[in-house]
Amino acid sequence: METTKGVDIILDRLYNDPANPAGFAGINQLWIEAKKKDKNIKKKDVIEYLEGHRTYTIHRPRRVRFKRSRTMPAGYMTDVQCDLADFQKLSRQNNGYNYALVAIDVLSKRVFAEPVRTKKGKDMIQAFESILERMEMHPHRVFSDKGTEFTSKEMAEFFKGKDIEKFTPNSSTVKASLAERCIRNIKQRLYRYMSEKHTLKWAEAIHKIVDAINHSKCRAIGGLRPIDISFNNARKIREKFMDV
């Protein structure tokens, strides 16, 4: 077993690395990664470390739970939710990027994100193109809220050209809940990262943060990581965790 100082060094290296699954994450994810370095590290060691870490406590989320309707995907990469993360206050420090387009595959919980300068069709299409290039296949359906950045004529033509069905809720109060939760997770890690590194440049770190999230264990898919889901095991995952 490492000394207390040795444990802190391990936790420091893991927590302060935005590319690591434990980077600026929560207690359980840091503990999972820490045990790979030293199997004797206890959960209370991680809790004590994080409670003394300013970037963790200052950005600790206030949890409010709402009952949500479930989205039932047809398969892997078939159904995607998307939303915009707002970073307008940090535009000047990020080369004019005001938003991040965030997309999440409903089955695997695999996350994709791309900085966006404006909500105009040209910028949104460019961001979507970048995300679609990183997906193993184009989704059959994309669900978003009723924001004009997703529902404009230009975007409708874009989705039609990609043979993607675009869905929006009937009510403006219904949101893409998976994508919203995903954005909260990304922002939490990003703001912890920025606090620790004394920077406001989120755009240069977001891809590392998202990659780390995709390599993190996810309770919604039985403790697997989003990158563990593929076409080979998608049917089994859907039957096991989607109540079909």
N, C-alpha and C positions, 0 to 999 in steps of 0.2 A: 504493500500500500504506500502510495506517495505521502510525503509529509504534507501538512496543511499548505505550506508555501508551494509545494510541487503541484498540489491539486489546483490551486489558484492559477498557476502558470498554464496548466492544461486548459482550464476553463476560459482563461483570458484569450488564449490563442484561438480556441474554437468560436467563442462568442463574438470576438472582434473581427472575424473574417467573413465579409459579406458573401463570399462564394461557398462557404461551408453550410450544410443544412442547419447547423446550430447557430449560424451567424445572426445575431440580433433577434433570435427567436425566444420562445418561452421556456419554462422549466423542463417540461417533458422532453422536448426535442434536444435541448442542451444535455440533459442526462443521458439520453440514448447515445449521442455522439461521444460523450465523455467516457462512457463505459467501454467504448471501443479502444480507448487509450489506456484506461485503467479500470478493470472490471470491479474493483473494490470501492470506487467512488460511489457515495450514497446520495440519494435524492436530497437529503437534508444539506449536504455539502453544496449542491447546486442552488438550493433555495437560499442558503446563507450568502452565497456568492452574489446572486442576482439582487437580493435585498440590499446589498451594499453597493450595487452598481447603479449610478445615477441615471444612465440612459435607459435602464430597464424600468425603474420605478417612476420616472417622470413621464414616460410614455405608456404606462400601464393602462389598458383599456377599461372603460366602465362597461360592464356587461349587462345588457338588457335583452331578454329572450322573448321573441315573438313566434307565434305559431305560423308556419309557412306551408304553402302547398308544395308538393314534391314534383320535380320534373323527371319524367320517365324517358331515358334515352333509348334509342333503338339499338345502339351499339357503340363501339369505340370510334370517336371522332365524328359521330353522326350528328350530334346535337351540341351546340356551343352557345353559351351565354356571354354577352359582352356589355361593357359599360365604360365610361370615362372617369378616370381619377383626376381630380382637379388640383393643379399645382400653380395656379395663376400668380400667386404671391411670390413665387420663386422664379418667375419667367426670366428676369434679367440675369440671374446667375446660371441659367441653363440654356443659353443661346436661343432664347425666344420660345422654348418649349413650355406650353401652358398646361398640357394634359398628358396623360398616358392612356392609350387604348388598351384595355385589359380584356382578354378572352379566356374562358375556361371550358374545357371539355366536361360535359356533365357526368359521364361515366367514370373516367379515370381521374378527374380533378386536375388534369394537366393544365398548367397556366402558361399563357403567352402575353407579352406586353410590349408596347412600342410607344416611344415618346411622340407627341403630336403638337404642332404649333398652334393650330386653330381648329375650329369645328367645321370649317369649310370642306365641301366635298372633295376637293383636290387633296387636301392634307389627310382626310380620313381614308380615302381610297389608297393613298400611298402607305399609310400605316397598316391597313388591312392586307394589302399585297405582301408586305413584309412578314406579317404574321402567317398568312396562308402558305408562304414559301417554307416556313418552318414546321408546318403541320404535315403529318404523313399522308393525309388526303384532305381534300376540301370537305367541310361539313355539309350534310344534307340540309340542315336547318340552323339558322342563327336567331336567337331570341335576345331582344333588348327592350329597354323602356321606350317611351314615345318621343324621346328627344329628337329634334329636327336633324341633328347630326347623324342619326341612323335612319331617318324616314324620308329624307329629301328625294326628289326625283332622280338626282344624280346617283344617290346611293342605291335606289331601287333598280336603276339600270345596271349598276355595277354588280349587284347580287344576281340579277337575272342573267347577266353575261357569264357568271361563274356557275350557273345552274344551282344556286343556293336559295332555298326558300327562306324568306325573311318574315319573322313573326314579331308582333308587338301586342301587349295586353290591351284588352278593351277599356280598362280603367287606367287613368293616369297615376293612380295611387299604387298600382301593382308594379313592382320592380323586378329586375333580374337579380334575385336574391343571392344566388351563388356567386355571381360576379361582384356584387356589393360586398359580400363577406370576404371575398378574395382581395378586393381593393383595401379593405381595412387591414388585412394581414400584411399586404405589401407596404402600405403606408407606415404601419407600426414598425416594421423592420427598417424601412428607409429612414424614418425619423430617428430611430435609435442609432443607425449608422451615421447619420449627419451630425448628431450630437457628439458621438464619440470621436469622429474624425474632424470636427470643427469645420464643417463645410456645408454649403447649401446646394451642392451640385448633385441632385437626385438622378438626373438623366444618365449620368455616366455609371451609375451603380445599379440601375433597375434590372438590367439583364442578369447580373450576378445574383441579385436578390431573388429573382424569379426562378433561376436555375436551382438555387439552394432550396426554395420551397418545393420544387418538383422532385428533389432528392430527399425530402423530409417525409417521415411516416405520417399517414393520414388515417384518422379513426373511421372516416366515412367509407373507406374501402378496406376495412379490417386490418389496419396497421401496415398495409403495403404502401409503397411510395408511388406517386403518380407515374414515374418513369418505369415502374414495374408492369404497368398495364400495356397490353399490345393486342393486335388482332388475334394472336394465338390463345389468349386467355380471357378475352373480353366477354364471351358468352358465359363462362363460368362466373365471372365477377358480377355480371348483370343479374344472373339467377340467384346468386348468393346474397347480394347486398341491395338489390333493387326490388325485392319482394314480388318477383314475377313468377 
